[in-house]
Amino acid sequence: MSSLQATPKQIQRIRQARIEIGWPIEDPQWLVAASKILEPDPKWDETIKLKVSIGTWKRFLARKPIRPTPYKAFCQILDIPWQETIAAQRTTTNHVGNIINLLLALNIDLTGYDFSHLTIRQAYLQQEQLPQVNFTRCHFSQTIFSQDLGSIFTVTFSLDQNILVTGGMDGKVRIWQVADGKQIHAWQAHDDWIRHVTFSPDGQLIASCSNDRSVKIWKIPHGEISQREIPDWENIHCLYNLQGHTD
């Protein structure tokens, strides 16, 4: 699984375990303890760069998805079995995919629906119209588009529903033609996981943000993306590279 989040039943146990340990939420000892688990070394000391951030720790406490490795480390510190989370997510996974398939079979308009942060299994999305459906940080398993999208975290459709843009674990932005599922273009946009991609309102720009702590703005050559003529994707270029984000 690409991310894990605490179940509702685990939240109270996490809170109680944290109180028993006695460290304040902002105490860096949480990060130090997790870092030692993630990179065990008898020579480890506080001069070595921490392997997790305070933002990741707070997302864990807020029951938001985080990467499996820090999630397991935090659970180990709190003496909470992380395997329960995987079992719960697998059960939820089947339900989400079945619900999406049922909605589509009933011809329900999914425009604007929010499926973000969910693991979606066995959903059949080939040739479906999904304008502005939010799949941010979703993990797709055995889900059919037209081609295998791999490990993706973010999906967005153009306003005319003709183009699909994805970003994922490999740091690449991929452009897909919805009508036939053909991949039009892909490029190495970031050095780490891509967390979100989106179009500008006029369709002339794509914005992407990543775990490499950068936000990049990409210019689509030859006018708006909604035009019939396919833009020159081979010459897409970065207009702005905004760096320095702390989390």
C-alpha positions as CSV (number, residue, x, y, z in Angstrom):
1,M,0.0,0.0,0.0
2,S,1.3,3.5,-0.8
3,S,0.0,5.1,2.4
4,L,-1.5,4.1,5.7
5,Q,-3.8,6.0,8.1
6,A,-5.1,5.1,11.6
7,T,-8.6,3.6,11.9
8,P,-11.2,5.3,14.0
9,K,-10.8,2.6,16.6
10,Q,-7.1,3.2,16.8
11,I,-7.3,6.9,17.5
12,Q,-8.3,6.5,21.2
13,R,-5.5,3.9,21.6
14,I,-3.0,6.3,20.0
15,R,-4.1,9.1,22.3
16,Q,-3.9,7.0,25.4
17,A,-0.4,5.6,24.5
18,R,0.9,9.1,23.8
19,I,-0.3,10.3,27.2
20,E,1.3,7.3,28.9
21,I,4.7,8.1,27.3
22,G,4.3,11.7,28.4
23,W,6.0,13.6,25.6
24,P,4.2,16.7,24.3
25,I,3.1,16.6,20.7
26,E,5.7,19.1,19.6
27,D,8.5,17.3,21.4
28,P,11.3,16.3,18.9
29,Q,11.8,13.0,20.8
30,W,9.0,11.5,18.7
31,L,10.9,12.3,15.5
32,V,14.2,11.1,17.0
33,A,12.7,7.8,18.2
34,A,11.0,7.2,14.8
35,S,14.3,8.1,13.0
36,K,16.2,5.5,15.0
37,I,13.7,2.9,14.1
38,L,13.8,3.8,10.4
39,E,17.6,3.8,10.3
40,P,19.0,1.8,13.2
41,D,22.7,2.4,13.8
42,P,24.7,2.1,17.0
43,K,26.4,5.4,16.1
44,W,23.1,7.2,15.6
45,D,23.0,10.6,17.3
46,E,21.0,13.8,17.0
47,T,23.5,15.3,14.6
48,I,22.2,12.9,11.9
49,K,19.3,14.3,9.9
50,L,15.9,13.2,11.1
51,K,14.1,10.8,8.8
52,V,10.6,12.1,9.5
53,S,9.2,15.6,9.9
54,I,6.9,17.1,12.5
55,G,4.3,17.5,9.7
56,T,4.3,13.7,9.1
57,W,3.9,13.1,12.9
58,K,1.0,15.5,13.0
59,R,-0.7,13.9,10.0
60,F,-0.4,10.6,11.7
61,L,-2.1,12.0,14.8
62,A,-4.8,13.6,12.7
63,R,-5.6,10.3,11.0
64,K,-4.4,11.4,7.6
65,P,-2.5,9.1,5.2
66,I,1.3,9.0,5.5
67,R,3.9,6.7,4.0
68,P,4.0,3.1,5.4
69,T,7.5,3.3,6.8
70,P,7.0,6.3,9.2
71,Y,3.5,5.0,10.0
72,K,5.0,1.6,11.2
73,A,7.7,3.5,13.2
74,F,5.2,5.6,15.0
75,C,3.0,2.5,15.8
76,Q,6.1,0.8,17.1
77,I,6.9,3.7,19.5
78,L,3.3,3.7,20.7
79,D,3.1,-0.1,20.9
80,I,0.1,-0.3,18.5
81,P,-0.1,-3.1,16.0
82,W,0.0,-1.5,12.5
83,Q,-1.2,-4.7,10.9
84,E,-4.7,-3.9,12.0
85,T,-4.6,-0.8,9.8
86,I,-3.8,-2.9,6.7
87,A,-6.6,-5.4,7.4
88,A,-9.1,-2.5,7.8
89,Q,-7.9,-0.8,4.6
90,R,-8.2,-4.0,2.6
91,T,-11.8,-4.3,3.7
92,T,-12.6,-0.7,2.9
93,T,-10.8,-1.0,-0.5
94,N,-13.3,-3.5,-1.9
95,H,-16.2,-1.4,-0.8
96,V,-15.0,1.8,-2.5
97,G,-14.4,0.1,-5.8
98,N,-17.8,-1.6,-5.7
99,I,-19.5,1.7,-4.9
100,I,-17.9,3.5,-7.8
101,N,-18.9,0.6,-10.2
102,L,-22.5,0.7,-8.9
103,L,-22.7,4.5,-9.3
104,L,-21.4,4.3,-12.9
105,A,-23.8,1.4,-13.7
106,L,-26.7,3.6,-12.5
107,N,-25.5,6.5,-14.7
108,I,-24.9,8.7,-11.7
109,D,-23.0,11.9,-12.6
110,L,-19.7,11.8,-10.6
111,T,-18.7,15.3,-11.5
112,G,-16.9,16.9,-8.5
113,Y,-17.0,13.7,-6.3
114,D,-14.2,13.5,-3.8
115,F,-12.5,10.0,-3.5
116,S,-9.2,11.5,-2.3
117,H,-6.9,9.4,0.1
118,L,-8.8,6.2,-0.6
119,T,-7.5,2.9,-1.9
120,I,-9.7,1.9,-4.8
121,R,-9.7,-1.7,-5.9
122,Q,-11.4,-3.4,-8.9
123,A,-13.1,-0.2,-10.3
124,Y,-13.8,-0.2,-14.0
125,L,-13.2,3.3,-15.3
126,Q,-12.4,2.6,-18.9
127,Q,-14.2,5.1,-21.3
128,E,-16.0,6.7,-18.3
129,Q,-16.4,10.5,-18.1
130,L,-15.0,11.7,-14.8
131,P,-14.7,15.5,-15.0
132,Q,-13.1,17.2,-11.9
133,V,-13.3,13.9,-9.9
134,N,-10.8,14.2,-7.1
135,F,-8.5,11.1,-6.9
136,T,-5.7,13.0,-5.1
137,R,-3.4,10.5,-3.2
138,C,-5.5,7.6,-4.2
139,H,-4.0,4.1,-4.6
140,F,-5.5,2.1,-7.4
141,S,-5.4,-1.7,-7.3
142,Q,-6.7,-3.8,-10.1
143,T,-8.5,-0.8,-11.5
144,I,-8.9,-0.4,-15.2
145,F,-8.4,2.9,-17.1
146,S,-7.1,1.8,-20.4
147,Q,-3.5,1.2,-19.6
148,D,-1.7,0.4,-16.3
149,L,-1.0,3.7,-14.5
150,G,1.3,2.2,-12.0
151,S,1.6,3.7,-8.5
152,I,-0.2,7.0,-8.7
153,F,-1.1,9.5,-6.1
154,T,-3.0,12.2,-8.1
155,V,-5.3,12.3,-11.1
156,T,-7.0,15.3,-12.7
157,F,-9.1,15.7,-15.9
158,S,-9.1,18.6,-18.2
159,L,-12.3,20.7,-18.2
160,D,-13.4,19.2,-21.6
161,Q,-12.8,15.7,-20.2
162,N,-10.5,14.8,-23.2
163,I,-7.2,14.7,-21.3
164,L,-6.1,12.9,-18.1
165,V,-3.0,13.9,-16.1
166,T,-1.5,11.7,-13.5
167,G,1.5,11.9,-11.1
168,G,2.9,9.3,-8.9
169,M,5.7,7.5,-7.1
170,D,8.2,7.7,-10.0
171,G,8.1,11.5,-10.1
172,K,6.8,11.6,-13.6
173,V,3.8,13.6,-14.9
174,R,1.9,11.6,-17.5
175,I,-0.6,12.8,-20.1
176,W,-3.3,10.5,-21.3
177,Q,-5.9,10.7,-24.0
178,V,-9.2,9.7,-22.4
179,A,-10.9,8.6,-25.6
180,D,-8.6,5.7,-26.3
181,G,-6.4,5.6,-23.1
182,K,-3.3,6.4,-25.1
183,Q,-0.4,7.9,-23.2
184,I,0.5,11.1,-25.1
185,H,3.6,12.1,-23.2
186,A,5.5,11.6,-19.9
187,W,8.4,13.5,-18.4
188,Q,10.5,13.5,-15.2
189,A,9.0,16.4,-13.4
190,H,10.3,15.8,-9.8
191,D,12.9,13.8,-7.9
192,D,10.4,12.3,-5.5
193,W,6.7,11.3,-5.3
194,I,4.3,13.7,-6.9
195,R,1.4,14.5,-4.6
196,H,-0.8,16.7,-6.7
197,V,-1.3,17.9,-10.3
198,T,-3.9,20.3,-11.6
199,F,-4.7,22.4,-14.7
200,S,-5.0,26.2,-14.7
201,P,-8.5,27.5,-15.4
202,D,-7.6,28.3,-19.0
203,G,-6.0,24.9,-19.6
204,Q,-2.6,26.4,-20.6
205,L,-0.7,25.4,-17.6
206,I,-0.2,22.4,-15.4
207,A,1.0,22.7,-11.7
208,S,2.6,19.8,-9.9
209,C,3.9,19.5,-6.3
210,S,6.1,16.8,-4.8
211,N,7.7,15.3,-1.8
212,D,10.9,16.9,-3.1
213,R,9.4,20.1,-1.6
214,S,8.9,21.9,-4.9
215,V,6.0,23.3,-6.8
216,K,6.4,23.5,-10.6
217,I,4.4,25.3,-13.2
218,W,4.5,23.7,-16.7
219,K,3.6,25.6,-19.9
220,I,1.6,23.6,-22.5
221,P,2.8,24.7,-26.0
222,H,0.4,25.8,-28.7
223,G,-2.6,27.2,-26.9
224,E,-5.3,25.7,-24.7
225,I,-5.5,22.1,-24.0
226,S,-9.2,22.0,-25.0
227,Q,-8.4,22.8,-28.7
228,R,-8.8,19.9,-31.2
229,E,-5.2,20.0,-32.3
230,I,-3.0,18.1,-29.9
231,P,-0.5,20.4,-28.3
232,D,3.2,19.8,-28.8
233,W,3.8,17.8,-25.6
234,E,7.4,17.0,-26.5
235,N,8.2,20.7,-25.9
236,I,6.4,21.3,-22.6
237,H,8.6,23.3,-20.4
238,C,8.9,24.5,-16.8
239,L,8.0,28.1,-16.3
240,Y,8.5,28.3,-12.5
241,N,10.2,26.1,-10.0
242,L,9.1,27.1,-6.5
243,Q,11.4,25.5,-3.9
244,G,11.9,25.7,-0.2
245,H,8.7,24.3,1.2
246,T,9.3,22.8,4.6
247,D,6.6,20.1,4.4
